[in-house]
Amino acid sequence: MINKLDRDVSLLIKAINQTGVGVVISNPRLPGNPLIYVNKGFEDITGYCAEEVIGHNCRFLQGQRTKPEDVELISRAIREQQPCEIELLNYRKNGELFWNELQITPIFDENNQLEYFIGIQKDVTARKKEQDARILYEKVFNNTLQGVIITDQNSNILLANAAFTKITGYSIEEAIGKKPNILSSGKQGTQFYQKLWRDIKEWGQWEGEIWNKRKNGEIYPEFLNISEVHGDDGEITNYVAIFTDITESKNREKQLAQLSMEDPLTGIANRRKFDKYLEEKWFMLTDIQEPISLILIDIDHFKTYNDYYGHQQGDQCLIQIAHIIEESFNEKVCLTARYGGEEFAVILPQYDAQAALELAKRMCSTIKQKGIPHAYSLVEDIVSVSCGVATMIPNKNTDMMELIANADQALYEAKNNGRNQIVTFKVKCQVD
């Protein structure tokens, strides 16, 4: 009978050792509740051998990062002779931290007196790291400002994050099972998407700017990156799309572009905008063989105005004149620009010389009616202007610089002939 019991105990110990879990037995009847048995699994997990720990309390596994509340929970269970299950940070012999999944069970004798505690220990560090990584991934996934979509290999949406909802207006539930083309704005054609998928197939990813549509129908720009995800066999398992709403940056770009084309004092077009617009219209009118007129305008004796009234008042005068000129040529095709210090220019596409002259006369009349005082003008006691008007029909044998030179020559003549007048430059234009 005793031999059979010994064999059973030996078999049980062998079975326990095969599990890889740590098993310890302590004797609460002895001072300090010391260990009286540890198995090989315990030695493998902790790095301690049995001879080092027998006769000692398990507290040697605790350390600085072991939470006091975890230790108190174990101590209370032992005091109250109750079972206990907990995951806590312990230390190996080499000082390395590990997560210990601990189960403590009290063992009572036939008189219901506490005899032993059995502790089952399992190293769950790898699992905890996976859990922590998953929690971190979920936090990043759901808190990033970038929208994220994960699809299967057939482009059916499997997952989306909170930023996806914020950007697109679609809930995650609405998106799952759908294809990303629910966001399609229609601004990109079939050829665009064919090239996109060719690039993904060739390079494994694609990125660039694209126009998509929110649930409410609003079309918005986004920067999009699409990447393939491959399984162990090398086959595509998923696609991941990460996108950023770039509406604000696009608006800033537009504002900066507008500012770069705008005179900061008067708010009308600057010389850069003038050059760009004249070039565009010149080539357009070359194709359709229609005229373009240019009016150069100079405020008479503006230097003396500045000297007498001061630069601040001079700036106000420039602003008023700029607005009068712009309002005088308010057709959409016309462009009013500040050409120099006190010089302005008006581009009039598809206006012949007579039409340009009539508009210039109306503008000069409006400036006189404004009656801005100019006591030191050698022309009148109010602000006046001189104008040079030139008209051409662009063709491949002419250059827009010729138009500017002609208008400038006409303006020179207006100023040289006493100012406060309009001079039209007359040039023969050959039509191809």
Sequence and secondary structure as in RCSB ss.txt:
>XXXX:A:sequence
MINKLDRDVSLLIKAINQTGVGVVISNPRLPGNPLIYVNKGFEDITGYCAEEVIGHNCRFLQGQRTKPEDVELIS
RAIREQQPCEIELLNYRKNGELFWNELQITPIFDENNQLEYFIGIQKDVTARKKEQDARILYEKVFNNTLQGVII
TDQNSNILLANAAFTKITGYSIEEAIGKKPNILSSGKQGTQFYQKLWRDIKEWGQWEGEIWNKRKNGEIYPEFLN
ISEVHGDDGEITNYVAIFTDITESKNREKQLAQLSMEDPLTGIANRRKFDKYLEEKWFMLTDIQEPISLILIDID
HFKTYNDYYGHQQGDQCLIQIAHIIEESFNEKVCLTARYGGEEFAVILPQYDAQAALELAKRMCSTIKQKGIPHA
YSLVEDIVSVSCGVATMIPNKNTDMMELIANADQALYEAKNNGRNQIVTFKVKCQVD
>XXXX:A:secstr
 HHHHHHHHHHHHHHHHHH  EEEEE TTSTT  EEEE HHHHHHHS  HHHHTTS GGGG  TTS HHHHHHHH
HHHHTT  EEEEEEEE TTS EEEEEEEEEEEE TTS EEEEEEEEEE HHHHHHHHHHHHHHHHHHH SSEEEE
EETT  EEEE HHHHHHH   HHHHTTS GGGGB S S HHHHHHHHHHHHHHSEEEEEEEEE TTS EEEEEEE
EEEEE TTS EEEEEEEEEE HHHHHHHHHHHHHHTB TTT SB HHHHHHHHHHHHHHHHHHT  EEEEEEEET
THHHHHHHH HHHHHHHHHHHHHHHHHHT STT EEEE SSSEEEEEEET  HHHHHHHHHHHHHHHHHHT B T
T SS SB  EEEEEEEE   TT  HHHHHHHHHHHHHHHHHTTSSSEEEE       
